[in-house]
Amino acid sequence: MLDYVNWFRHSTPYINQHRDCTFVLMLPGEAMVHANFNNIIHDIMLLSSLGVRLVLVHGSRPQIEDRLAARGVQSRYHNDLRVTDLDTLGCVIDAVGSLRIAIEAQLCTQQSGSRLRVVGGNLVTAKPIGVVDGVDFHHTGEVRRIDRKAITRHLDEQDIVLLSSVGYSPTGEVFNLACEDVATSVAVALSADKLVLFGEDAGIRNEQGELLRELKPTRAAPLLQQLGNSLPGNLLQAACKASNAGVRRSHIVSFAEDGALLTELFTRDGGGTLVSQEAFEQVRGATIDDVSGLLELLRPLEEAGILVRRSREVLETEISQFTLIERDGRIIGCAALYPLEGSSAAELACVAIDPTYRQGGRGDQLLQHIESQARSLKIDTLFVLTTRTAHWFRERGFVPSSVERLPAKRAELYNFQRNSKVFEKSL
């Protein structure tokens, strides 16, 4: 029970952050035949109840294959794209219609305590791929246009928008589309806050089989080549395409793992792969809006006597001196640089890293940033006063010093009761 309470408390910032945001969720056909699908539906309903605006895009590849096999129709592919002739189109329409009804039925159950409205329709305009390398793709198409205004209107009315992997042409034709194409196009058209792509694995793995927690599109080319046209490869390609087109964050999560969606969205480190142009962590200067986050980070260290206690008023006054490490909207590290009046020296103070993240080199990252900042201010000596972390600073080039070496005005403020050790570093 305590684990649940702690998780719920830590999820509060994410609940507030996600409210009124637009998420596009892509569920491949493989997800809908998996034993975990009912749990995914329940989690989708939970997101809706928390005020997230949702667009669901579902695929149907395995279901189409099953219908083709039942009718004795041979699947045809070219360049890993299905050739959708009239016989195949009948199987596509059958599979898509059945899946849509099944999804709507599950979303209409009242597990969440309230009835959800699910809407759809001709919101995706498609065009034919045409003839490629002499091969006529018939009714295989690609997205031409997304009816953004209509989808937005439904979202404003708190409806869940459900889209299938088909589109319609102005001439009344039906086209078979890749669900990744539909999901990416919708996310881009809506300027969605997140695109969430479900795959069988937890996310994207490197050649060593290690899960990649964060990935920038510019670093994805070797992985795309390695993965080819597999489901993970298609998901990564879709995530990169969305990111390059302006979608801030795309997440690749597992449809086979119970709770993967919630873990990715409501915990610090997530459980899948985040694809984003921006850094998951960033080092930046503090602003007045960061005071509460700083107090939360510093309080345990102050209570342990490691840091000098600072009131909210003091932090508000000195906030411009602080540099932060922010991880997914949360402050996990900080340091402050105080130029010492009447000298070319400065004091490095209030160095703190959240205990969960102390093994990742973030202290070195902060120190490097502070030293660079000091040099830009023409500071040639950096002092630090510490009671517990002397060895950490010595290992990074600081040498023992004394109170007498401090500039006079800073020496006058030295607290002999704390008996802090003084170190200095020449820049």
Solvent accessible surface area in square Angstrom, and as a share of the most:
residue,aa,sasa,rsa
1,M,182,0.81
2,L,122,0.61
3,D,119,0.62
4,Y,125,0.47
5,V,45,0.26
6,N,56,0.29
7,W,90,0.32
8,F,104,0.43
9,R,157,0.57
10,H,97,0.44
11,S,1,0.00
12,T,64,0.37
13,P,79,0.50
14,Y,13,0.05
15,I,27,0.14
16,N,86,0.44
17,Q,86,0.38
18,H,6,0.03
19,R,111,0.41
20,D,107,0.56
21,C,27,0.16
22,T,15,0.09
23,F,0,0.00
24,V,0,0.00
25,L,0,0.00
26,M,0,0.00
27,L,1,0.01
28,P,0,0.00
29,G,1,0.01
30,E,59,0.27
31,A,0,0.00
32,M,24,0.11
33,V,108,0.62
34,H,64,0.29
35,A,100,0.77
36,N,10,0.05
37,F,12,0.05
38,N,94,0.48
39,N,61,0.32
40,I,6,0.03
41,I,1,0.01
42,H,78,0.35
43,D,14,0.07
44,I,0,0.00
45,M,1,0.00
46,L,66,0.33
47,L,0,0.00
48,S,22,0.14
49,S,66,0.42
50,L,45,0.23
51,G,29,0.28
52,V,9,0.05
53,R,58,0.21
54,L,2,0.01
55,V,0,0.00
56,L,1,0.01
57,V,0,0.00
58,H,1,0.00
59,G,1,0.01
60,S,4,0.02
61,R,83,0.30
62,P,34,0.22
63,Q,14,0.06
64,I,5,0.02
65,E,60,0.27
66,D,94,0.49
67,R,60,0.22
68,L,2,0.01
69,A,77,0.60
70,A,90,0.70
71,R,132,0.48
72,G,68,0.66
73,V,39,0.22
74,Q,147,0.65
75,S,29,0.19
76,R,117,0.43
77,Y,113,0.43
78,H,47,0.21
79,N,98,0.50
80,D,93,0.48
81,L,68,0.34
82,R,18,0.07
83,V,3,0.02
84,T,0,0.00
85,D,39,0.20
86,L,136,0.68
87,D,92,0.48
88,T,5,0.03
89,L,16,0.08
90,G,29,0.28
91,C,0,0.00
92,V,0,0.00
93,I,88,0.45
94,D,56,0.29
95,A,0,0.00
96,V,11,0.06
97,G,31,0.29
98,S,48,0.31
99,L,19,0.10
100,R,50,0.18
101,I,121,0.61
102,A,48,0.38
103,I,2,0.01
104,E,49,0.22
105,A,59,0.46
106,Q,48,0.21
107,L,0,0.00
108,C,42,0.25
109,T,60,0.35
110,Q,113,0.50
111,Q,100,0.45
112,S,41,0.27
113,G,66,0.64
114,S,56,0.36
115,R,160,0.58
116,L,19,0.10
117,R,138,0.50
118,V,26,0.15
119,V,32,0.18
120,G,25,0.24
121,G,52,0.50
122,N,117,0.60
123,L,11,0.05
124,V,6,0.04
125,T,22,0.13
126,A,1,0.01
127,K,83,0.35
128,P,70,0.44
129,I,43,0.22
130,G,25,0.24
131,V,98,0.56
132,V,53,0.30
133,D,111,0.58
134,G,71,0.68
135,V,34,0.20
136,D,63,0.33
137,F,1,0.00
138,H,82,0.37
139,H,29,0.13
140,T,7,0.04
141,G,6,0.06
142,E,68,0.31
143,V,25,0.14
144,R,146,0.53
145,R,137,0.50
146,I,16,0.08
147,D,43,0.22
148,R,116,0.42
149,K,144,0.61
150,A,10,0.08
151,I,0,0.00
152,T,42,0.24
153,R,133,0.48
154,H,40,0.18
155,L,4,0.02
156,D,89,0.46
157,E,93,0.42
158,Q,155,0.69
159,D,6,0.03
160,I,3,0.01
161,V,0,0.00
162,L,0,0.00
163,L,4,0.02
164,S,12,0.07
165,S,3,0.02
166,V,15,0.09
167,G,0,0.00
168,Y,87,0.33
169,S,16,0.10
170,P,103,0.65
171,T,113,0.66
172,G,64,0.61
173,E,77,0.34
174,V,35,0.20
175,F,3,0.01
176,N,13,0.07
177,L,8,0.04
178,A,35,0.27
179,C,2,0.01
180,E,13,0.06
181,D,32,0.16
182,V,0,0.00
183,A,0,0.00
184,T,1,0.01
185,S,23,0.15
186,V,0,0.00
187,A,0,0.00
188,V,54,0.31
189,A,32,0.25
190,L,26,0.13
191,S,91,0.58
192,A,3,0.02
193,D,49,0.25
194,K,15,0.06
195,L,0,0.00
196,V,0,0.00
197,L,0,0.00
198,F,1,0.00
199,G,3,0.03
200,E,117,0.53
201,D,55,0.29
202,A,18,0.14
203,G,4,0.04
204,I,1,0.00
205,R,87,0.32
206,N,32,0.16
207,E,138,0.62
208,Q,134,0.60
209,G,39,0.37
210,E,102,0.46
211,L,42,0.21
212,L,38,0.19
213,R,112,0.41
214,E,64,0.29
215,L,15,0.08
216,K,79,0.33
217,P,15,0.09
218,T,111,0.65
219,R,176,0.64
220,A,1,0.01
221,A,67,0.52
222,P,93,0.59
223,L,17,0.08
224,L,49,0.25
225,Q,157,0.70
226,Q,84,0.37
227,L,36,0.18
228,G,39,0.38
229,N,97,0.50
230,S,46,0.30
231,L,37,0.18
232,P,45,0.29
233,G,2,0.02
234,N,36,0.18
235,L,2,0.01
236,L,0,0.00
237,Q,111,0.49
238,A,6,0.05
239,A,0,0.00
240,C,10,0.06
241,K,111,0.47
242,A,0,0.00
243,S,3,0.02
244,N,100,0.51
245,A,55,0.43
246,G,58,0.56
247,V,2,0.01
248,R,132,0.48
249,R,22,0.08
250,S,0,0.00
251,H,8,0.04
252,I,3,0.01
253,V,1,0.00
254,S,5,0.03
255,F,4,0.02
256,A,39,0.30
257,E,85,0.38
258,D,99,0.51
259,G,19,0.18
260,A,9,0.07
261,L,4,0.02
262,L,27,0.14
263,T,49,0.28
264,E,17,0.07
265,L,4,0.02
266,F,7,0.03
267,T,37,0.21
268,R,53,0.19
269,D,59,0.31
270,G,14,0.13
271,G,21,0.20
272,G,2,0.02
273,T,0,0.00
274,L,6,0.03
275,V,0,0.00
276,S,0,0.00
277,Q,87,0.38
278,E,66,0.29
279,A,47,0.37
280,F,20,0.08
281,E,35,0.16
282,Q,83,0.37
283,V,36,0.21
284,R,58,0.21
285,G,46,0.45
286,A,13,0.10
287,T,69,0.40
288,I,98,0.50
289,D,129,0.67
290,D,14,0.07
291,V,4,0.02
292,S,65,0.42
293,G,24,0.23
294,L,0,0.00
295,L,25,0.13
296,E,100,0.45
297,L,18,0.09
298,L,1,0.00
299,R,112,0.41
300,P,78,0.49
301,L,21,0.10
302,E,16,0.07
303,E,115,0.52
304,A,50,0.39
305,G,33,0.32
306,I,49,0.25
307,L,24,0.12
308,V,84,0.48
309,R,153,0.56
310,R,37,0.14
311,S,53,0.34
312,R,104,0.38
313,E,115,0.52
314,V,60,0.35
315,L,0,0.00
316,E,70,0.32
317,T,114,0.66
318,E,48,0.22
319,I,18,0.09
320,S,87,0.56
321,Q,49,0.22
322,F,3,0.01
323,T,4,0.03
324,L,0,0.00
325,I,1,0.00
326,E,29,0.13
327,R,30,0.11
328,D,21,0.11
329,G,61,0.59
330,R,58,0.21
331,I,15,0.08
332,I,1,0.01
333,G,0,0.00
334,C,0,0.00
335,A,1,0.01
336,A,0,0.00
337,L,3,0.01
338,Y,41,0.16
339,P,72,0.45
340,L,18,0.09
341,E,125,0.56
342,G,84,0.80
343,S,56,0.36
344,S,54,0.35
345,A,8,0.06
346,A,0,0.00
347,E,17,0.08
348,L,3,0.01
349,A,13,0.10
350,C,8,0.05
351,V,41,0.24
352,A,3,0.02
353,I,19,0.09
354,D,10,0.05
355,P,96,0.60
356,T,90,0.52
357,Y,12,0.04
358,R,112,0.41
359,Q,175,0.78
360,G,51,0.50
361,G,40,0.38
362,R,38,0.14
363,G,13,0.12
364,D,60,0.31
365,Q,77,0.34
366,L,1,0.00
367,L,13,0.06
368,Q,132,0.59
369,H,73,0.33
370,I,0,0.00
371,E,16,0.07
372,S,65,0.42
373,Q,60,0.27
374,A,0,0.00
375,R,120,0.44
376,S,82,0.53
377,L,93,0.46
378,K,171,0.72
379,I,13,0.06
380,D,73,0.38
381,T,24,0.14
382,L,0,0.00
383,F,5,0.02
384,V,4,0.03
385,L,36,0.18
386,T,13,0.07
387,T,48,0.28
388,R,150,0.55
389,T,60,0.35
390,A,17,0.14
391,H,139,0.62
392,W,69,0.24
393,F,8,0.03
394,R,128,0.47
395,E,128,0.57
396,R,62,0.23
397,G,43,0.41
398,F,4,0.02
399,V,82,0.47
400,P,81,0.51
401,S,29,0.18
402,S,41,0.26
403,V,27,0.16
404,E,150,0.67
405,R,141,0.51
406,L,8,0.04
407,P,22,0.14
408,A,74,0.57
409,K,119,0.50
410,R,44,0.16
411,A,26,0.20
412,E,139,0.62
413,L,137,0.68
414,Y,19,0.07
415,N,75,0.38
416,F,149,0.62
417,Q,172,0.76
418,R,73,0.26
419,N,113,0.58
420,S,13,0.09
421,K,121,0.51
422,V,10,0.06
423,F,7,0.03
424,E,21,0.10
425,K,39,0.17
426,S,97,0.63
427,L,47,0.24
